[in-house]
Amino acid sequence: MSAFSLIAIPLFLCGMIMLLLAATFKKRGFLSSGVALTSSSVVFATLGMTL
């Protein structure tokens, strides 16, 4: 596994937790950070698979 793949796993978990908090507490701050972390983890995972 490359370093990008190793970084993507905890970012994805944090993003999912933030999205869960956004759905639970209806806070837009959790939603925006959850979307940002989840999308960056997808980019890191894609880079990790291609390299």
N, C-alpha and C positions, 0 to 999 in steps of 0.2 A: 504494500500500500504506500502511496506517495504521501507527502506531507499535506497536500491539498485535501486528500480524502480523509486524513486524520483530523484536519481542522473542520471539515464539513459535518462530521457526526455530532459534536457537541453544539455547533451552531444550529443545526436542524432541531435538536432537542430543545434548546433555549427558545427558538422561534415557535415551536409548537406549544411550549408552556406559556409564552407571551400571548399567543392566539387564544389559548384556553382561558387565560386571565381576562382577555378582552371580551370574550363571549360571556364570562361569568359576571364581571363587574361593569360592563358596558363603558369602558374607558377607551378613548381614542388613542391615548399614548401607548397603551399596550398593543393596540391594533397596528399602529404604524411601525413600532419596533419589531413586532412579530413578523410582519410582512417583510421588512428589511432583512431580518436575520434568516428567515426561511429562503428568500430569494438569493441571498448571498451564499447560503449553504448549497443551493442547487448549482450555482456557478462554480463553487469550489469542487463539488463532486464531479461536475462535467470536466473541469480542468484535470482533476485527479485521474479520471478514466482515460483521458486522451494522452496524458504524459507518461 
